[in-house]
């Protein structure tokens, strides 16, 4: 698929098979994330790879989406590293670009994933569960694995509804 097709066909996947995802594939996904643009090339992201079932069970208690967490083969927690930060807005945008790179790579590899944000209400507890340093802040958790469902039908507003100025 070309990049436009990958962008248009990526969907949030919330059900996964039991097939494992290799560390080699996980590293490829994270590396794609690290190639996102960042202000002054500060690369303000850090990652926690979570495969342990007991830890996933603990994390699942911190969100309404517990079934997704428990069924995912892998969780990748994505953090903003404040020790590398120079502008919060730009750094949050960089982490968002990082997440998008990862989601598109996951889809291009035939895997499925969902970007979980509701869990941020317990971001400090997630950081503590992985024994992370105090200067990292959870930005999202990606739950991923081999898909056990098809993605839904996508739709977007037309350009006439989204472009507000052109001269």
N, C-alpha and C positions, 0 to 999 in steps of 0.2 A: 504494500500500500504506500502511496505517497503521503506526505505529511498532512495535506488537506483532508484526505480520506481518513487518516488516523484521528485527526481532530474531530471530524464530523461523526465518526462512528463510535467514539469512546463513550461509554455509559458507566454509571455507578453499578457495581456488582456487589450484592450483599449476601450471596449464598455461594459456598465453596465446597468442592469435593475434598476427600481426605488425602489426595496426592500431595506429597511434599514439594516445596519449592527449594531448590538448591541454594547454598550460600553463594555460588558463582553467579546465579541469576539475581539474587538479592543485591550483591555488590554492583552488578551492571545497572540495576535500577537506581541505586544510590549515587553511583558515579554520574548517571545522566542528570540527576538532581543537582549535583555540584557544578555542572556546566551552565547553570542558570546565570543570567546577568545579576550583578550586585554593584551598588554604588561604591566607587573607589576600589572595586574588586575585593571587598572585605570578606566575602563569602561567609556570612554570619550564621551559618547553619551547623547544627550537630544532629546526629541520628542515634536512636536506640533501636536495635533489632531484637524483637521479642518473639520467640518461638515456644518457649516453655509453657506447657499447659497450665501449670499451677499459677504462674505469673499472669497469664492471660485471664484466668478465672478471677484473680484479684482485681485486675483492671476492669473486667466486665461488670463488676459491682459498682463502678464509678460512672456509669452511663446508662441511659435508657436503651441503648443499642447493644445490650449484653450478648444477645444471640449472635450478632455479627462478629463481635470480638472473639467469642468462644469458638466459632466455626472457622474463623480465618486461619490459614496455615501460618501466616506471618503478620505481625504488626510492625510497622515502622513508625516510631514516634519521632516527629520532626520538631526541633527546638531552635529558638533564636538564642544565640550566644551573645549576651550583653557585653561580655568582655571584648567582643569584636565589633560592636555596634558604634556607629557614628551619627546616625539619624534614624529614629525609630520608624518613621513612615517609610523611608526608602528600604530599610532593612526588612520590614514586614512585607513590602512588595517583592523583595528579592526572595524571601521564603515562599511566597505564593508562586513565583515563577519556578522555583525549585520543585514545589509540589506538583505543578502542572507538568514539568519535564518528567517527573517520576511516573505520574499517571499515564501519560502518553506512551512512555516506554513500556510500562506494564501491559497496556493494551496491545502495543505492537508485538509483544512477545506471546500473545495469545492467552495471557492471564487476565484476571479481573481484579478490580479494587474499588474501594469507596473511601473518600476523604471524610473523616469523622471530625466534626467540630464541636458538637454538643458536649463532648468530654472535657472541653476546656474549663468548664466550671470546677473541675477537680485537677487543674494543671499542677498545682503544688504536690498533690498526693501522687500523681503519676511520676513526677520528678523524684520524689522520695522513694517510690517503689524500685526505681532503677539506680538508686544511690547517686543521682546526678548532682553536680555542683549547684550552688545557690544562684549562680549568675546565668543559668539557662532557663528559658521560658517555653513551655509547650505551645506550639502553634497549631498542630494537627496530629492526628494519628491516621495512617493509611492502613486499612485492613486489606490483605490481598491473599490470593491463592488461585488455584485452578477453578474457573467458573462452573457453578452448578445451576446456572440460570442464564437466560439470554437477557441482554440489556433491553430496556424499554425503548419505545419509539421516541426519538428526540425531536424537539421543535424549538425554534428560536423566533424572537420578534424580527420582523423585517427591518431592513436598513432605514426605511421611511419612519419607523418608530424609534430608532435609536440614534440616528444622526441628527443633531440639533442645530448644527451650523455648518455651512460650506460656502466659501466665497472664492 
